[in-house]
Amino acid sequence: MTVETLMEGIPLPLMVVDQSRMVTLTNSAMAEVFGRETSGANVVSLLRQAPVLAAIDGCLDRKTAGSARFIMSGQSGENVYLISASPLPDDTAVLCFEDQSRQEESEMMRRDFVANISHELRTPLTSLMGFIETLRGPARGDVDAHDRFLTIMEQEAQRMNRMVSDLLSLSRVEVDERIRPRDRIDLASVLRSVIATLEGKLSDADITVAAADLEQEFSILGDRDQLTQLFLNLIENAIKYGGAGKTIHVGIQRLSRDQPLRQPAIQVEIRDEGEGIDEMHLPRLTERFYRVDDHRSRDQGGTGLGLAIVKHIVNRHRGRLEIKSDQGVGSRFSVFFPAGP
C-alpha cells in the first residue's frame, strides 16, 4: 500500500509539507477545503496565519507536534479548522485539518441562548424583588398599594411562567424534530379546534375569524398536539398584532405540487389585517427571542419563542414556513405540508 492510497482512505483533509515549506502531497479531501489542488504550493503563502505557521515550524525544526486554529474565509462565510501538525521520520510533517465550524457555531448559540434567557428573566425578577422590598418597607400598611403591587407581581410571575413553558415546549420540539410523525391527522379538524379554543381571546380583542373550507378533510402525517400548538401560536400572534375590529383570515387548500417541496402539498394560510412587518425583519422572525417591537411584544405577553417553536414543528413535519407582509395591510403566514399518500 502506497502513502498516497493510505491518505486517500482517510476522510480528513491531509497535506504533507517538506523542510522547504512546500506541499508535497495531499488527499482529495484537502482539495475540497481550498477548492483546488494544493500540491506544489508554498505552505506559508497558502495558510498565512502566524499560529499555524508556528506549529508547522515547531514540527519541522524541532520535531514537536503542535496544533493551531485556522480560519478560512469564503463566499459562504467563515470555516474554522483545527490544524494538527505531526512530524514524520523523513523530516517532513503531515497536517490534518479538522472542521470545527459546527462546534463553534453550537457554542456560540449556547452562549447567546444563556445571555438571552438571562436578560429575559432578569427584568421580571428585578420587578418582583423591588415590589417585595417596597411591601416590606414604605408600603407595609398601605392596602391600596398592596393590591396594586400584587397585581403587577402576578403579571410578572405569569410572564416568567410563560417563558419557562415555551422553553420546555421548544426543548421537546427540538428533541423530536428528527422523528417523523406517523399518525394521520386532519388539519381542518385541528384548525376548527384551535379557533374554538381561542373564542374568548378573539371576543376580548374584538376580532373575528373568517375561515374557508374547514368542513373538508385535509389529512397529513402529523403530531396532533404539535400541530395544535403551531396554529395556536400563529393565530394568537394574529390576535395580538391584527388590531381591534379587524378580521383574521384562515384558509386551507390542496396544491397539486409545491415547487420547493417538490411534491403535492396542503397549504394553511393565516392572514391578519394589522400594521404589517418591515421586510428587513422577515428573515429573522423565527430566531429565538427576536422581536420586531420589543416593548410591544412584552406588553402583549410575548416570549419571543413562539415562531421558533413554529419553525421546529414545521421542520419535523417536513414542511416549510413562508412569511409575507405589507406594511399597513397585514401579515400572511403560510405553512406547507407534504400531502403524501
Long-range contacts (C-beta under 8 A, 24 or more apart in sequence): 12-96, 12-97, 12-98, 13-96, 13-97, 14-94, 14-95, 14-96, 14-97, 15-43, 15-94, 15-95, 16-88, 16-92, 16-93, 16-94, 16-95, 17-43, 17-56, 17-60, 17-92, 17-93, 17-94, 17-95, 18-91, 18-92, 19-60, 19-91, 19-92, 21-56, 21-60, 24-92, 30-97, 33-72, 33-81, 33-97, 43-95, 47-83, 52-83, 55-83, 55-85, 56-85, 56-93, 56-95, 58-85, 59-85, 59-86, 59-87, 59-93, 60-87, 60-91, 60-92, 60-93, 63-87, 69-100, 70-97, 80-104, 113-288, 116-288, 116-289, 117-163, 117-167, 117-289, 120-163, 120-289, 120-303, 120-304, 121-160, 121-163, 124-156, 124-157, 124-159, 124-160, 125-160, 127-152, 127-153, 127-156, 128-153, 128-156, 128-157, 158-301, 159-298, 159-301, 159-303, 162-301, 162-303, 163-303, 163-305, 166-303, 166-305, 166-306, 166-309, 167-305, 169-229, 169-305, 169-309, 170-288, 170-305, 170-308, 170-309, 170-312, 173-226, 173-309, 173-312, 173-313, 173-316, 174-312, 176-223, 176-226, 176-316, 177-312, 177-315, 177-316, 178-316, 179-316, 180-221, 180-316, 180-317, 180-318, 181-221, 181-222, 181-223, 181-226, 181-316, 181-317, 182-221, 183-221, 183-222, 183-223, 183-224, 184-219, 184-220, 184-221, 184-222, 185-219, 185-220, 185-221, 185-222, 185-223, 185-224, 185-227, 186-217, 186-218, 186-219, 187-218, 187-219, 187-220, 187-222, 187-227, 187-252, 187-266, 187-268, 187-337, 188-213, 188-214, 188-215, 188-216, 188-217, 188-218, 188-252, 189-217, 190-224, 190-227, 190-228, 190-231, 191-231, 191-250, 191-252, 191-268, 193-228, 194-228, 194-231, 194-232, 194-235, 195-235, 195-250, 197-232, 198-232, 198-235, 198-236, 198-239, 201-236, 201-239, 202-239, 202-248, 205-239, 205-242, 205-244, 206-244, 206-245, 207-238, 207-239, 207-242, 207-243, 207-244, 207-245, 207-246, 207-247, 207-248, 208-247, 208-248, 209-235, 209-247, 209-248, 209-249, 209-250, 210-247, 210-248, 210-249, 210-250, 211-249, 211-250, 211-251, 212-250, 212-251, 212-252, 213-251, 213-252, 213-253, 214-250, 214-252, 216-252, 218-252, 218-254, 218-266, 220-266, 220-317, 220-337, 220-338, 220-339, 220-340, 221-317, 221-338, 221-340, 222-317, 222-337, 223-313, 223-316, 223-317, 226-313, 226-316, 226-317, 227-313, 227-317, 229-309, 229-313, 230-309, 230-310, 230-313, 230-314, 230-335, 231-268, 231-270, 233-306, 233-307, 233-309, 233-310, 234-270, 234-310, 234-333, 234-335, 235-270, 236-306, 237-272, 237-306, 237-307, 237-333, 238-270, 238-271, 238-272, 238-274, 238-331, 238-333, 240-300, 240-301, 240-302, 241-272, 241-274, 241-275, 241-300, 241-331, 242-272, 242-273, 242-274, 242-330, 243-272, 243-273, 243-274, 243-275, 246-272, 246-273, 246-274, 247-273, 248-272, 248-273, 254-339, 255-336, 255-339, 258-320, 258-336, 260-320, 260-336, 261-318, 261-319, 261-320, 261-336, 261-338, 263-338, 263-339, 263-340, 264-338, 264-339, 264-340, 265-319, 265-336, 265-337, 265-338, 265-339, 266-336, 266-337, 266-339, 267-334, 267-335, 267-336, 267-337, 268-334, 268-335, 268-337, 269-332, 269-333, 269-334, 269-335, 270-332, 270-333, 270-334, 271-330, 271-331, 271-332, 271-333, 272-330, 272-331, 273-329, 273-330, 274-330, 274-331, 275-327, 275-328, 275-330, 276-325, 276-326, 276-327, 276-328, 276-329, 276-330, 276-331, 277-323, 277-325, 277-327, 277-331, 278-325, 278-327, 279-325, 282-323, 282-324, 282-325, 285-323, 286-310, 286-311, 286-321, 310-335
